[in-house]
Each structure stands twice: as C-alpha cells, then as structure tokens.
Amino acid sequence: MAPITSVFSVPGALGSNSAYVNPHGAVHQTITLRSVSSSVALEASLPTLTDTWFPGYAWTVLYCGCGEHLGWKFTLIPPAERGDSVTEFYGIRASALTSER
C-alpha cells in the first residue's frame, strides 16, 4: 500500500498513529501517510469537511478493490489560502494494514 517512509505526523496532530472517534462512536486507530498506491486505494465518496478530524481538511472514504474500508484521504480545502506544505494525506485504519515480506 505504501512504504514505511510515507508515515508522518500531520501538523497539529499528536503523532502518526492515533485513535479518532467518529460521530457514531466508532473508534478508528489511524496511521497517517503522505501517499498510498493508487492501485490499492479507491475513493468512494465526495470530499466533505463535515466532522473532519483535521480542521481545514476534507475527507473522502477509501476502499480497496476487495471492498474493505481502508480509511480516508484528507485534502486541504482550499489549498491556496493556508499555504500549508501538506495539501493531502491519507488516514489508514491500522486494522486494514498488512505487512509484506
């Protein structure tokens, strides 16, 4: 899905691996990545700022080709106004990750 070098801490977050709770009370242990393979992650919704865990970033649901919920893509909205160097990143559910050897 992504090399270990893609793991990073989003500015303002407590680290690269954190637990986030959605409005329904579901807890998602999430790892933030700079990029993921486009052959693995498929966007399945329109970006929204509603209930975002990262202020200013709209989220889009990500699934793999098998239909498993991988996590979310976060996109800075609007990218030109804040001047942040991080314009998009991915929050991948830890339970969706596997290791390749």
N, C-alpha and C positions, 0 to 999 in steps of 0.2 A: 504494500500500500504506500509506504513512504520510508525513506532511510531514517535512521535514528538521528541524523543531523538535522532533520526537519522539526524536531521537538524544540519548542521555545516557550518563553513566558510572554503572554500578551501584556503590553504596558498597562499597569494598573491592576493586574491580576495578582493573586497570591502565589502563583507558580505555574508550572506547565502541566500539573496533574492536580485537578481539584474536583470536588463534588459540587454539583449545581442542582438545584431543585426547580422543577417546572411548576406552573400554576396548579397542576393536578396533584402535586405532592410527590411525584416520582423523582427519585434521586439518580442523577447520572454522573458516575465517575468519569471525568472527561480529560483527555490529553489534548493539548493544543499543538498543532502542526502548521508549519509555514506552507506546506504543499502536500498533496496526495496525488496518486496516479489517476489520471482521468479515465483510464481503462477499468478502474475499480469502483470509483465513486460516481454515482449518478444523481444529479439534482432532481428532486421530486416535488418542489413547491416553489412558489414565488417568494422573493425576499420580503421579509417583514421586520419591522422594528418592535412589534408587539411582544412584550415580555422578554426582551433580549437580556442575556446575562452580561453583555458587554455594551455599555452605553455608546450610541453612535454607530453600532454595527448591526446591520440587518442580517437575519439568519434565514437559511434555506435548508430544508431537510435533505440528508444524503442517504442513499441506499446503495447496496452493492447489486450486481446483476442477479444474484440469487434471491433478492428481495429483503435481505436483512437490513435493519436500520443501523447504519454506521455511525451517524452523528449529524453534524451541521457544518455548513460553510457560512462564514461570517464575512460580510462585505461592508466596508466603511461607507456610510451614506451621509452627505455627498462627499466623495473623496477629495475634492479640491479645496474645501473650506477649512479643514483642520490641518492639513499639511503633514499628517502622520506618515511615517515611513511604512507602517503596516496597513495596507489598504484591504487585504483579505487574508484570512487564515481559516483553519479547519479545527473543529472540536470533535474529536472522535471518541466514541464511547469505549472505555477500557475493555468492556466485555466483548466488543466486536473485533478486538485485535488478536492476531495470532502471530507467532514468530516463524520465520523461515530459516532453515539451516542449510 
